[in-house]
C-alpha cells in the first residue's frame, strides 16, 4: 500500500517554515512514505481538490483515500500516529 503525506504550503507562510524541519526529519525516518510538497500558489487546482483553506495543511493518505488531515503546525508524534494508521 502506498502512503503519502501531502504538505500544502506557500513561500510566504511563516508557520509552514516552522513545519519544514519536522517534515524533513520524518522524511528521512520514513523512506517508504511519499512526501509531496504542494505550493498552493502554483498548484491551486490541487489545493482546491483537497479543500485547503489554511496553511500549513498536511494530508496523510493511502490507496484507500485520506486517512488524516492536519491544519496548522503539527507535532511529529501526531504525524507518526497518522502515518501508522495509514499503513506506514
N, CA, C and O atoms as CSV, one atom per row, in Angstrom:
chain,resi,resn,atom,element,x,y,z
A,1,UNK,N,N,0.852,-1.183,0.000
A,1,UNK,CA,C,0.000,0.000,0.000
A,1,UNK,C,C,0.896,1.246,0.000
A,1,UNK,O,O,1.874,1.323,0.744
A,2,UNK,N,N,0.552,2.191,-0.828
A,2,UNK,CA,C,1.304,3.431,-0.916
A,2,UNK,C,C,0.771,4.430,0.110
A,2,UNK,O,O,-0.432,4.676,0.185
A,3,UNK,N,N,1.675,4.996,0.889
A,3,UNK,CA,C,1.312,6.019,1.874
A,3,UNK,C,C,1.936,7.333,1.422
A,3,UNK,O,O,3.114,7.392,1.071
A,4,UNK,N,N,1.114,8.395,1.440
A,4,UNK,CA,C,1.578,9.717,1.028
A,4,UNK,C,C,1.287,10.733,2.125
A,4,UNK,O,O,0.272,10.655,2.818
A,5,UNK,N,N,2.207,11.691,2.266
A,5,UNK,CA,C,1.968,12.844,3.121
A,5,UNK,C,C,2.099,14.071,2.240
A,5,UNK,O,O,3.182,14.390,1.751
A,6,UNK,N,N,0.983,14.752,2.046
A,6,UNK,CA,C,0.966,15.956,1.212
A,6,UNK,C,C,1.068,17.175,2.127
A,6,UNK,O,O,0.284,17.342,3.060
A,7,UNK,N,N,2.051,18.016,1.835
A,7,UNK,CA,C,2.297,19.235,2.593
A,7,UNK,C,C,1.879,20.424,1.736
A,7,UNK,O,O,2.577,20.789,0.791
A,8,UNK,N,N,0.738,21.026,2.068
A,8,UNK,CA,C,0.259,22.205,1.347
A,8,UNK,C,C,0.849,23.434,2.032
A,8,UNK,O,O,0.635,23.652,3.225
A,9,UNK,N,N,1.591,24.231,1.270
A,9,UNK,CA,C,2.336,25.348,1.834
A,9,UNK,C,C,2.371,26.517,0.849
A,9,UNK,O,O,1.916,26.407,-0.290
A,10,UNK,N,N,2.923,27.634,1.317
A,10,UNK,CA,C,3.233,28.777,0.461
A,10,UNK,C,C,4.540,29.373,0.973
A,10,UNK,O,O,4.830,29.305,2.168
A,11,UNK,N,N,5.317,29.949,0.085
A,11,UNK,CA,C,6.613,30.512,0.461
A,11,UNK,C,C,6.486,31.636,1.491
A,11,UNK,O,O,7.395,31.836,2.297
A,12,UNK,N,N,5.381,32.363,1.477
A,12,UNK,CA,C,5.185,33.489,2.382
A,12,UNK,C,C,4.646,33.071,3.747
A,12,UNK,O,O,4.484,33.917,4.626
A,13,UNK,N,N,4.369,31.801,3.938
A,13,UNK,CA,C,3.710,31.286,5.148
A,13,UNK,C,C,4.730,30.986,6.250
A,13,UNK,O,O,5.517,30.046,6.138
A,14,UNK,N,N,4.709,31.796,7.317
A,14,UNK,CA,C,5.620,31.590,8.443
A,14,UNK,C,C,5.447,30.246,9.133
A,14,UNK,O,O,6.437,29.549,9.354
A,15,UNK,N,N,4.216,29.856,9.484
A,15,UNK,CA,C,4.027,28.550,10.121
A,15,UNK,C,C,4.501,27.388,9.235
A,15,UNK,O,O,4.934,26.357,9.750
A,16,UNK,N,N,4.420,27.547,7.911
A,16,UNK,CA,C,4.910,26.497,7.004
A,16,UNK,C,C,6.408,26.297,7.193
A,16,UNK,O,O,6.901,25.169,7.155
A,17,UNK,N,N,7.131,27.396,7.398
A,17,UNK,CA,C,8.573,27.315,7.614
A,17,UNK,C,C,8.882,26.629,8.947
A,17,UNK,O,O,9.891,25.936,9.075
A,18,UNK,N,N,8.012,26.826,9.932
A,18,UNK,CA,C,8.155,26.145,11.218
A,18,UNK,C,C,7.927,24.644,11.056
A,18,UNK,O,O,8.577,23.841,11.725
A,19,UNK,N,N,7.010,24.266,10.174
A,19,UNK,CA,C,6.671,22.860,9.943
A,19,UNK,C,C,7.779,22.112,9.200
A,19,UNK,O,O,7.955,20.912,9.407
A,20,UNK,N,N,8.522,22.801,8.346
A,20,UNK,CA,C,9.506,22.153,7.471
A,20,UNK,C,C,10.500,21.238,8.184
A,20,UNK,O,O,10.684,20.108,7.731
A,21,UNK,N,N,11.156,21.660,9.278
A,21,UNK,CA,C,12.136,20.755,9.904
A,21,UNK,C,C,11.525,19.457,10.411
A,21,UNK,O,O,12.163,18.405,10.365
A,22,UNK,N,N,10.293,19.529,10.891
A,22,UNK,CA,C,9.608,18.317,11.368
A,22,UNK,C,C,9.391,17.362,10.196
A,22,UNK,O,O,9.622,16.159,10.322
A,23,UNK,N,N,8.951,17.892,9.066
A,23,UNK,CA,C,8.709,17.052,7.890
A,23,UNK,C,C,10.011,16.488,7.332
A,23,UNK,O,O,10.048,15.347,6.871
A,24,UNK,N,N,11.078,17.280,7.374
A,24,UNK,CA,C,12.371,16.790,6.882
A,24,UNK,C,C,12.866,15.621,7.713
A,24,UNK,O,O,13.395,14.654,7.165
A,25,UNK,N,N,12.703,15.694,9.034
A,25,UNK,CA,C,13.078,14.575,9.908
A,25,UNK,C,C,12.254,13.336,9.588
A,25,UNK,O,O,12.792,12.235,9.464
A,26,UNK,N,N,10.945,13.524,9.457
A,26,UNK,CA,C,10.070,12.388,9.146
A,26,UNK,C,C,10.447,11.754,7.815
A,26,UNK,O,O,10.460,10.530,7.683
A,27,UNK,N,N,10.751,12.589,6.833
A,27,UNK,CA,C,11.079,12.080,5.503
A,27,UNK,C,C,12.310,11.170,5.559
A,27,UNK,O,O,12.363,10.157,4.860
A,28,UNK,N,N,13.286,11.521,6.377
A,28,UNK,CA,C,14.476,10.673,6.471
A,28,UNK,C,C,14.195,9.399,7.271
A,28,UNK,O,O,14.834,8.372,7.046
A,29,UNK,N,N,13.237,9.465,8.207
A,29,UNK,CA,C,12.915,8.298,9.037
A,29,UNK,C,C,11.886,7.360,8.406
A,29,UNK,O,O,11.754,6.213,8.832
A,30,UNK,N,N,11.166,7.831,7.406
A,30,UNK,CA,C,10.125,7.036,6.740
A,30,UNK,C,C,10.382,7.003,5.232
A,30,UNK,O,O,9.666,7.651,4.469
A,31,UNK,N,N,11.399,6.252,4.801
A,31,UNK,CA,C,11.750,6.253,3.371
A,31,UNK,C,C,10.673,5.649,2.477
A,31,UNK,O,O,10.672,5.902,1.272
A,32,UNK,N,N,9.759,4.861,3.031
A,32,UNK,CA,C,8.724,4.230,2.216
A,32,UNK,C,C,7.502,5.121,2.008
A,32,UNK,O,O,6.600,4.772,1.246
A,33,UNK,N,N,7.471,6.266,2.681
A,33,UNK,CA,C,6.352,7.198,2.538
A,33,UNK,C,C,6.706,8.214,1.463
A,33,UNK,O,O,7.827,8.720,1.424
A,34,UNK,N,N,5.754,8.509,0.597
A,34,UNK,CA,C,5.948,9.546,-0.425
A,34,UNK,C,C,5.570,10.896,0.176
A,34,UNK,O,O,4.406,11.140,0.496
A,35,UNK,N,N,6.552,11.759,0.323
A,35,UNK,CA,C,6.324,13.108,0.820
A,35,UNK,C,C,6.189,14.028,-0.380
A,35,UNK,O,O,7.068,14.075,-1.240
A,36,UNK,N,N,5.081,14.759,-0.432
A,36,UNK,CA,C,4.806,15.641,-1.565
A,36,UNK,C,C,4.561,17.058,-1.056
A,36,UNK,O,O,3.673,17.281,-0.233
A,37,UNK,N,N,5.335,18.000,-1.537
A,37,UNK,CA,C,5.118,19.407,-1.213
A,37,UNK,C,C,4.245,20.011,-2.302
A,37,UNK,O,O,4.551,19.887,-3.488
A,38,UNK,N,N,3.160,20.665,-1.902
A,38,UNK,CA,C,2.230,21.266,-2.847
A,38,UNK,C,C,2.178,22.769,-2.572
A,38,UNK,O,O,1.628,23.202,-1.559
A,39,UNK,N,N,2.747,23.548,-3.469
A,39,UNK,CA,C,2.728,25.008,-3.358
A,39,UNK,C,C,1.354,25.492,-3.806
A,39,UNK,O,O,1.005,25.395,-4.983
A,40,UNK,N,N,0.579,26.013,-2.863
A,40,UNK,CA,C,-0.798,26.400,-3.186
A,40,UNK,C,C,-0.851,27.562,-4.173
A,40,UNK,O,O,-1.870,27.761,-4.834
A,41,UNK,N,N,0.223,28.326,-4.280
A,41,UNK,CA,C,0.264,29.438,-5.234
A,41,UNK,C,C,0.308,28.920,-6.674
A,41,UNK,O,O,-0.374,29.453,-7.549
A,42,UNK,N,N,1.107,27.888,-6.916
A,42,UNK,CA,C,1.275,27.390,-8.285
A,42,UNK,C,C,0.415,26.164,-8.582
A,42,UNK,O,O,0.246,25.798,-9.745
A,43,UNK,N,N,-0.131,25.526,-7.549
A,43,UNK,CA,C,-0.941,24.323,-7.753
A,43,UNK,C,C,-2.309,24.496,-7.103
A,43,UNK,O,O,-2.741,23.679,-6.289
A,44,UNK,N,N,-2.977,25.580,-7.483
A,44,UNK,CA,C,-4.266,25.925,-6.892
A,44,UNK,C,C,-5.330,24.852,-7.126
A,44,UNK,O,O,-6.181,24.626,-6.265
A,45,UNK,N,N,-5.289,24.197,-8.273
A,45,UNK,CA,C,-6.286,23.155,-8.562
A,45,UNK,C,C,-6.190,22.001,-7.565
A,45,UNK,O,O,-7.208,21.490,-7.097
A,46,UNK,N,N,-4.960,21.596,-7.243
A,46,UNK,CA,C,-4.769,20.505,-6.278
A,46,UNK,C,C,-5.246,20.959,-4.901
A,46,UNK,O,O,-5.916,20.207,-4.192
A,47,UNK,N,N,-4.901,22.190,-4.525
A,47,UNK,CA,C,-5.340,22.727,-3.233
A,47,UNK,C,C,-6.870,22.761,-3.160
A,47,UNK,O,O,-7.449,22.433,-2.125
A,48,UNK,N,N,-7.514,23.151,-4.244
A,48,UNK,CA,C,-8.983,23.173,-4.272
A,48,UNK,C,C,-9.553,21.764,-4.175
A,48,UNK,O,O,-10.550,21.537,-3.489
A,49,UNK,N,N,-8.918,20.821,-4.862
A,49,UNK,CA,C,-9.381,19.433,-4.833
A,49,UNK,C,C,-9.403,18.894,-3.400
A,49,UNK,O,O,-10.308,18.149,-3.024
A,50,UNK,N,N,-8.396,19.279,-2.605
A,50,UNK,CA,C,-8.302,18.822,-1.210
A,50,UNK,C,C,-8.943,19.808,-0.236
A,50,UNK,O,O,-8.838,19.637,0.979
A,51,UNK,N,N,-9.603,20.832,-0.759
A,51,UNK,CA,C,-10.310,21.840,0.040
A,51,UNK,C,C,-9.402,22.474,1.093
A,51,UNK,O,O,-9.773,22.592,2.261
A,52,UNK,N,N,-8.218,22.875,0.667
A,52,UNK,CA,C,-7.264,23.519,1.557
A,52,UNK,C,C,-7.668,24.982,1.716
A,52,UNK,O,O,-7.776,25.714,0.732
A,53,UNK,N,N,-7.891,25.403,2.962
A,53,UNK,CA,C,-8.316,26.770,3.253
A,53,UNK,C,C,-7.318,27.507,4.142
A,53,UNK,O,O,-7.315,28.738,4.181
A,54,UNK,N,N,-6.461,26.755,4.864
A,54,UNK,CA,C,-5.479,27.347,5.773
A,54,UNK,C,C,-4.150,26.639,5.586
A,54,UNK,O,O,-4.086,25.500,5.123
A,55,UNK,N,N,-3.081,27.351,5.962
A,55,UNK,CA,C,-1.736,26.789,5.802
A,55,UNK,C,C,-1.005,26.788,7.140
A,55,UNK,O,O,-1.229,27.667,7.973
A,56,UNK,N,N,-0.135,25.807,7.348
A,56,UNK,CA,C,0.030,24.634,6.508
A,56,UNK,C,C,-1.125,23.648,6.712
A,56,UNK,O,O,-1.720,23.585,7.787
A,57,UNK,N,N,-1.424,22.896,5.679
A,57,UNK,CA,C,-2.344,21.775,5.769
A,57,UNK,C,C,-1.560,20.532,5.368
A,57,UNK,O,O,-0.903,20.508,4.327
A,58,UNK,N,N,-1.635,19.506,6.201
A,58,UNK,CA,C,-0.952,18.242,5.939
A,58,UNK,C,C,-2.006,17.159,5.803
A,58,UNK,O,O,-2.892,17.028,6.648
A,59,UNK,N,N,-1.902,16.386,4.733
A,59,UNK,CA,C,-2.867,15.315,4.493
A,59,UNK,C,C,-2.105,14.009,4.353
A,59,UNK,O,O,-1.190,13.884,3.539
A,60,UNK,N,N,-2.508,13.036,5.171
A,60,UNK,CA,C,-1.940,11.687,5.096
A,60,UNK,C,C,-2.972,10.835,4.382
A,60,UNK,O,O,-4.138,10.794,4.775
A,61,UNK,N,N,-2.534,10.152,3.327
A,61,UNK,CA,C,-3.454,9.300,2.579
A,61,UNK,C,C,-2.758,8.026,2.155
A,61,UNK,O,O,-1.531,7.941,2.102
A,62,UNK,N,N,-3.583,7.038,1.855
A,62,UNK,CA,C,-3.081,5.788,1.283
A,62,UNK,C,C,-3.966,5.434,0.092
A,62,UNK,O,O,-4.749,6.261,-0.375
A,63,UNK,N,N,-3.840,4.218,-0.388
A,63,UNK,CA,C,-4.592,3.817,-1.578
A,63,UNK,C,C,-6.109,3.878,-1.369
A,63,UNK,O,O,-6.869,3.954,-2.335
A,64,UNK,N,N,-6.544,3.844,-0.105
A,64,UNK,CA,C,-7.973,3.897,0.197
A,64,UNK,C,C,-8.507,5.315,0.305
A,64,UNK,O,O,-9.720,5.516,0.363
A,65,UNK,N,N,-7.609,6.310,0.334
A,65,UNK,CA,C,-8.032,7.704,0.436
A,65,UNK,C,C,-7.392,8.416,1.607
A,65,UNK,O,O,-6.377,7.965,2.138
A,66,UNK,N,N,-7.982,9.526,2.010
A,66,UNK,CA,C,-7.436,10.349,3.093
A,66,UNK,C,C,-7.628,9.634,4.427
A,66,UNK,O,O,-8.732,9.209,4.771
A,67,UNK,N,N,-6.527,9.511,5.170
A,67,UNK,CA,C,-6.553,8.875,6.483
A,67,UNK,C,C,-6.645,9.928,7.581
A,67,UNK,O,O,-7.365,9.751,8.564
A,68,UNK,N,N,-5.911,11.023,7.408
A,68,UNK,CA,C,-5.931,12.078,8.412
A,68,UNK,C,C,-5.579,13.413,7.770
A,68,UNK,O,O,-4.952,13.466,6.711
A,69,UNK,N,N,-5.994,14.490,8.431
A,69,UNK,CA,C,-5.785,15.846,7.916
A,69,UNK,C,C,-5.443,16.738,9.103
A,69,UNK,O,O,-6.099,16.686,10.143
A,70,UNK,N,N,-4.408,17.555,8.936
A,70,UNK,CA,C,-3.968,18.454,9.994
A,70,UNK,C,C,-3.894,19.868,9.431
A,70,UNK,O,O,-3.418,20.072,8.315
A,71,UNK,N,N,-4.362,20.834,10.199
A,71,UNK,CA,C,-4.296,22.236,9.803
A,71,UNK,C,C,-3.489,22.963,10.879
A,71,UNK,O,O,-3.781,22.850,12.069
A,72,UNK,N,N,-2.487,23.698,10.451
A,72,UNK,CA,C,-1.597,24.375,11.379
A,72,UNK,C,C,-0.361,23.527,11.629
A,72,UNK,O,O,-0.260,22.391,11.164
A,73,UNK,N,N,0.578,24.104,12.374
A,73,UNK,CA,C,1.816,23.381,12.670
A,73,UNK,C,C,1.466,22.146,13.490
A,73,UNK,O,O,0.784,22.234,14.511
A,74,UNK,N,N,1.944,20.992,13.028
A,74,UNK,CA,C,1.594,19.706,13.629
A,74,UNK,C,C,2.849,19.038,14.169
A,74,UNK,O,O,3.885,19.008,13.505
A,75,UNK,N,N,2.746,18.504,15.376
A,75,UNK,CA,C,3.888,17.866,16.020
A,75,UNK,C,C,4.191,16.509,15.394
A,75,UNK,O,O,3.313,15.845,14.843
A,76,UNK,N,N,5.443,16.121,15.495
A,76,UNK,CA,C,5.928,14.873,14.920
A,76,UNK,C,C,5.110,13.671,15.395
A,76,UNK,O,O,4.757,12.805,14.594
A,77,UNK,N,N,4.808,13.614,16.689
A,77,UNK,CA,C,4.104,12.459,17.251
A,77,UNK,C,C,2.742,12.263,16.592
A,77,UNK,O,O,2.333,11.135,16.315
A,78,UNK,N,N,2.048,13.364,16.345
A,78,UNK,CA,C,0.727,13.278,15.710
A,78,UNK,C,C,0.850,12.778,14.268
A,78,UNK,O,O,0.026,11.991,13.802
A,79,UNK,N,N,1.879,13.242,13.578
A,79,UNK,CA,C,2.085,12.798,12.194
A,79,UNK,C,C,2.492,11.334,12.155
A,79,UNK,O,O,2.054,10.594,11.274
A,80,UNK,N,N,3.325,10.908,13.099
A,80,UNK,CA,C,3.729,9.498,13.143
A,80,UNK,C,C,2.531,8.591,13.386
A,80,UNK,O,O,2.433,7.522,12.784
A,81,UNK,N,N,1.625,9.002,14.254
A,81,UNK,CA,C,0.423,8.211,14.519
A,81,UNK,C,C,-0.428,8.091,13.267
A,81,UNK,O,O,-0.962,7.022,12.971
A,82,UNK,N,N,-0.555,9.194,12.527
A,82,UNK,CA,C,-1.347,9.177,11.285
A,82,UNK,C,C,-0.676,8.298,10.230
A,82,UNK,O,O,-1.354,7.571,9.505
A,83,UNK,N,N,0.647,8.364,10.144
A,83,UNK,CA,C,1.369,7.502,9.183
A,83,UNK,C,C,1.169,6.035,9.536
A,83,UNK,O,O,0.990,5.202,8.648
A,84,UNK,N,N,1.199,5.715,10.818
A,84,UNK,CA,C,0.972,4.332,11.260
A,84,UNK,C,C,-0.445,3.892,10.904
A,84,UNK,O,O,-0.647,2.773,10.433
A,85,UNK,N,N,-1.424,4.764,11.125
A,85,UNK,CA,C,-2.819,4.445,10.776
A,85,UNK,C,C,-2.965,4.197,9.277
A,85,UNK,O,O,-3.800,3.401,8.847
A,86,UNK,N,N,-2.139,4.892,8.485
A,86,UNK,CA,C,-2.224,4.764,7.025
A,86,UNK,C,C,-1.491,3.532,6.508
A,86,UNK,O,O,-1.622,3.173,5.338
A,87,UNK,N,N,-0.718,2.885,7.381
A,87,UNK,CA,C,-0.034,1.670,6.972
A,87,UNK,C,C,1.456,1.824,6.754
A,87,UNK,O,O,2.087,0.936,6.180
A,88,UNK,N,N,2.034,2.929,7.198
A,88,UNK,CA,C,3.484,3.146,7.037
A,88,UNK,C,C,4.252,2.388,8.103
A,88,UNK,O,O,5.481,2.443,8.135
